[in-house]
């Protein structure tokens, strides 16, 4: 289950979304995504004063979900 973890770097706290899993019987972080500082996260929730934009590109981290949706759409 993913969770939000704060890391203190040079006196400032930055937040990451981490996904732990067991690797060779030991818990390890297998995926980590940077969320930003508390101010960055608050600005994102408040809308940041600008309209949402369409990203120029995207990166799919899990192929299985995309394949399942594609198969459902083809039916």
C-alpha positions in Angstrom: 0.0 0.0 0.0 1.4 3.4 -1.0 2.0 6.1 1.6 3.3 9.6 1.9 6.7 9.9 3.5 8.4 13.2 4.5 12.2 13.4 4.1 14.3 16.1 5.7 17.0 17.4 3.4 19.1 20.4 4.3 16.6 21.5 7.0 13.6 21.4 4.6 11.0 18.6 4.5 10.1 17.2 1.0 7.3 14.6 0.5 7.4 11.5 -1.5 4.7 8.9 -2.4 6.4 5.5 -1.7 5.3 2.0 -2.4 6.9 -0.7 -0.2 7.1 -4.4 -1.1 9.0 -7.4 0.2 12.1 -8.2 -1.8 13.9 -11.4 -0.8 11.9 -11.5 2.4 12.8 -7.9 3.5 10.7 -4.8 3.1 12.0 -2.4 0.5 10.8 0.7 -1.3 10.1 -0.4 -4.9 8.5 2.8 -6.2 9.0 6.4 -5.2 7.5 9.6 -6.7 8.4 13.1 -5.7 5.4 15.2 -4.5 7.3 18.4 -3.4 7.3 20.5 -0.3 4.2 21.2 1.8 3.7 24.5 0.0 3.8 22.8 -3.5 1.3 20.2 -2.4 -1.0 22.9 -0.9 -0.8 24.9 -4.1 -1.7 21.9 -6.2 -4.8 21.2 -4.1 -5.8 24.9 -4.2 -5.5 24.9 -8.0 -2.4 27.0 -8.2 -4.4 29.8 -9.8 -4.3 28.3 -13.3 -6.4 26.0 -15.3 -5.3 22.4 -15.6 -3.2 21.7 -18.7 -2.8 18.7 -20.9 0.6 17.1 -20.4 2.9 17.0 -23.5 3.7 13.3 -22.9 3.0 10.6 -20.3 4.8 7.6 -18.9 2.8 4.4 -18.1 4.2 2.7 -15.0 2.0 -0.3 -15.2 1.2 -2.0 -18.5 -1.4 -4.4 -17.1 -4.0 -1.7 -16.3 -3.6 -0.2 -19.8 -4.0 -3.6 -21.4 -7.1 -4.4 -19.4 -8.8 -1.1 -20.3 -7.8 -1.6 -24.0 -9.3 -5.1 -24.0 -12.5 -3.8 -22.4 -12.8 -1.0 -25.0 -12.4 -3.5 -27.8 -15.4 -5.6 -26.7 
